[in-house]
Amino acid sequence: MDTLTPDRCEIRGENFHWQGDALVIGIGNGRQAGGGQQLCPTALINDGLLQLRIFTGEELLPALFSTLTQSDDNPNIIDGASAWFDIHAGLYPAQ
């Protein structure tokens, strides 16, 4: 059976830099993804910015469930905003 495993990646944007293990990376210019899930809850379609949300490899299910109620205090969810993002993944050896 296949399993989800995080990949080491580095993400850069205007005033944003993050490096670590990401399981899910969402980028949007609107608040909702398919089915009405607020993947990028602070995104505005007309502000010229992309919103980024990273779910780290730590405790995925609790992180996903917490987005339905309160993602502000979850250390496993990283948020960012930029007009552009540069993502490099799979370039780093697993440790």
Protein Blocks (a to p, Z undefined) as FASTA:
>chain_A
ZZddddddddddehiacddddfbdcddfbfbdghhiafblmbcfklopacdddddfehkl
lmmmmmmmommlmmkbccdddfbdcddehkaccZZ
